Amino acid sequence: MAKHPNGNPDSVVVIGLGRFGGAVAESLARLGHDVLGIDENADLVQRWADVLTHVVQADATNADVLRRLGVAEFGRAVVGIGTDIEASVLTVLALEEVGVRDIWAKAISAKHGRILERTGAHHVVYPEAAMGERVAHLVTGKMIDFIEFDDGFAIVKTKAPSEAWGKTLSESALRSRYGVTVVGLKRRHADFTYAKPETLVEQGDILIVSGATERVERFAALG
């Protein structure tokens, strides 16, 4: 049984150790979380054996198997199964049956996502769609980085627009004019600076900006 130590609520079960699930599991392990990886593929299990806290070859669609592995003791679960929709849905059902409190699941389509939500997934992730949208924002060169959240809120890294050069943030009034918040500023060969009203913006500076997605998109287009 692969129970997490001391009832640590930050322990995570990752089911499906393919490209997406493996990347999530590896990142969680690097961040110091106790991770149990589960996959039916013996080769994948062997590949991750030296990386994750626990790796098990098992059928995660079976609730009894999950109980024997102590999965209910883990705080969160990530279902990384994508192409086998039936296995993905049955795994979410099994996790819900054993009482996992926070279930994240990968979906490959909107229909797949709706089914996952109805069968017990608390969070549905569309990695291909999210990456496609992120690349679309970056490929134009207006944004250096882009992160959007579920509620229409985004954070972007973008070049300071010319109208802000040589002015403090108070003087340029970017927040009142564009409805965005400048969180910080990065200047070449200088440390990151948290934004203040008196922060001076110069040509070539990189701004970290947050706000409603449409507003930060419009702001980044000024760069």
C-alpha positions in Angstrom: 0.0 0.0 0.0 1.4 3.4 -1.0 0.0 5.7 1.6 1.5 9.2 1.8 3.5 9.9 5.0 1.9 11.6 7.9 -1.4 12.2 6.1 0.3 14.9 4.0 -2.5 16.6 2.1 -0.1 17.8 -0.6 0.5 14.2 -1.8 -0.7 13.6 -5.3 -1.7 10.6 -7.4 -0.9 10.9 -11.1 -2.7 8.3 -13.2 -1.4 7.9 -16.8 2.3 8.6 -17.1 2.4 9.5 -20.8 3.6 12.9 -22.1 1.2 15.0 -20.1 0.9 12.9 -16.9 4.6 12.3 -16.8 5.4 16.0 -17.1 2.9 16.8 -14.3 4.3 14.1 -12.1 7.9 15.1 -12.7 7.2 18.7 -11.9 5.3 17.8 -8.7 8.2 15.6 -7.6 10.7 18.4 -8.3 8.6 20.8 -6.1 8.9 18.3 -3.2 5.5 16.7 -3.3 5.0 13.0 -2.5 3.8 11.5 -5.8 2.3 8.1 -6.5 2.4 7.3 -10.3 0.0 4.7 -11.7 0.0 3.3 -15.2 -0.9 0.0 -16.9 2.2 0.2 -19.1 5.1 -1.7 -17.6 7.7 0.3 -19.7 6.4 3.6 -18.4 6.3 2.4 -14.8 9.9 1.3 -15.2 10.9 4.6 -16.7 9.5 6.6 -13.8 10.6 4.3 -11.0 13.7 6.4 -10.1 11.9 9.8 -10.4 8.7 9.4 -8.4 8.2 8.5 -4.8 6.1 5.5 -5.7 5.2 4.0 -9.1 2.8 1.2 -9.6 1.6 -0.8 -12.6 -2.1 -1.2 -12.0 -5.6 -0.8 -13.6 -6.8 2.5 -12.2 -10.3 2.1 -13.6 -10.9 -0.4 -10.7 -12.0 1.3 -7.4 -10.9 -1.8 -5.4 -7.4 -1.6 -6.9 -7.3 2.1 -5.9 -8.4 1.3 -2.4 -5.7 -1.3 -2.0 -3.1 1.2 -3.2 -4.3 3.7 -0.5 -5.3 6.3 -3.1 -8.1 7.6 -0.9 -5.4 8.8 1.5 -3.9 11.2 -1.1 -5.2 14.7 -1.2 -5.3 15.1 -5.0 -5.4 13.1 -8.1 -4.4 13.9 -11.7 -5.8 11.8 -14.5 -3.4 12.2 -17.4 -5.1 9.6 -19.7 -6.2 11.3 -22.9 -6.6 9.1 -26.0 -8.5 6.3 -24.2 -11.6 8.2 -23.3 -13.3 5.2 -21.7 -10.4 4.6 -19.4 -10.2 8.3 -18.6 -13.9 8.4 -17.6 -13.8 5.1 -15.6 -10.7 6.3 -13.7 -12.4 9.5 -12.7 -15.4 7.5 -11.6 -13.2 5.2 -9.5 -11.4 8.1 -7.9 -14.7 9.7 -7.0 -15.9 6.3 -5.6 -13.0 6.0 -3.3 -13.4 9.5 -2.0 -10.5 11.5 -3.5 -11.3 15.1 -2.6 -9.7 17.0 -5.6 -9.7 15.4 -9.0 -8.0 16.9 -12.0 -8.4 15.3 -15.4 -7.1 15.9 -18.9 -9.6 16.2 -21.7 -9.0 16.0 -25.5 -12.3 17.6 -26.5 -15.1 19.7 -25.1 -17.4 16.7 -25.1 -14.8 14.6 -23.2 -14.5 17.4 -20.7 -18.2 17.6 -20.1 -18.4 13.9 -19.4 -15.4 14.1 -17.0 -17.1 16.9 -15.1 -20.4 14.9 -14.8 -18.6 11.8 -13.6 -16.7 13.5 -10.8 -13.8 15.6 -12.0 -13.4 18.9 -10.1 -11.1 20.4 -12.7 -10.8 19.6 -16.4 -7.6 20.6 -18.2 -7.3 21.0 -22.0 -3.5 21.1 -22.5 -3.5 21.1 -26.3 -6.0 23.9 -26.5 -4.3 25.9 -23.8 -0.9 25.5 -25.5 -2.4 26.4 -28.9 -3.8 29.7 -27.5 -0.6 30.5 -25.7 1.5 30.0 -28.9 -1.0 32.1 -30.8 -0.4 35.0 -28.4 3.4 34.6 -28.5 3.9 34.0 -32.2 3.0 37.6 -33.1 5.9 38.9 -31.0 3.8 41.3 -29.0 3.9 39.1 -25.9 6.9 37.4 -24.4 4.8 35.2 -22.2 1.1 34.7 -21.5 -0.8 32.8 -18.8 -4.6 32.8 -18.7 -6.7 31.6 -15.8 -10.2 30.0 -16.0 -12.1 33.2 -14.9 -10.9 35.3 -17.8 -7.9 36.7 -15.9 -4.5 36.8 -17.5 -0.9 37.7 -16.7 1.5 38.7 -19.5 5.1 39.6 -20.0 5.4 42.3 -22.7 7.6 45.2 -23.9 6.8 48.6 -22.4 4.8 50.7 -24.9 6.5 53.8 -26.2 4.0 56.1 -24.5 5.3 54.9 -21.1 9.0 55.6 -21.8 10.6 58.2 -19.6 7.6 58.4 -17.3 6.7 56.9 -13.9 3.8 54.5 -13.7 1.8 57.3 -12.0 2.5 59.7 -14.8 1.7 57.3 -17.6 -1.5 56.2 -15.8 -1.6 52.8 -17.6 -4.0 51.3 -15.1 -6.7 54.0 -15.5 -6.2 54.2 -19.3 -6.1 50.5 -20.1 -7.7 48.8 -17.1 -4.6 46.7 -16.4 -2.2 46.5 -13.4 1.5 46.6 -13.8 2.8 44.1 -11.3 6.5 44.5 -11.9 9.3 45.6 -14.2 12.5 43.9 -15.5 15.3 45.9 -17.0 18.2 44.4 -18.8 21.1 43.6 -16.5 19.0 44.7 -13.5 17.0 42.8 -10.9 13.2 42.4 -11.1 11.4 45.3 -9.5 7.9 45.3 -8.0 5.9 48.1 -9.5 5.2 51.3 -7.5 3.6 54.6 -8.6 7.1 56.1 -8.7 8.6 53.3 -10.8 10.3 54.8 -13.9 9.7 53.0 -17.2 12.4 53.2 -19.9 12.7 52.0 -23.5 13.4 48.3 -23.6 11.9 47.5 -20.2 9.8 44.4 -19.8 6.5 44.8 -17.9 4.6 42.1 -16.0 0.9 43.0 -16.4 -2.3 41.5 -15.1 -5.9 42.0 -15.7 -8.9 40.8 -17.7 -7.7 38.8 -20.7 -9.1 41.1 -23.4 -7.6 44.2 -21.7 -4.1 42.7 -21.3 -4.2 41.5 -24.9 -5.1 45.1 -26.0 -2.3 46.5 -23.8 0.3 44.1 -25.2 -0.6 45.1 -28.7 0.8 48.5 -28.0 4.3 47.1 -27.5 
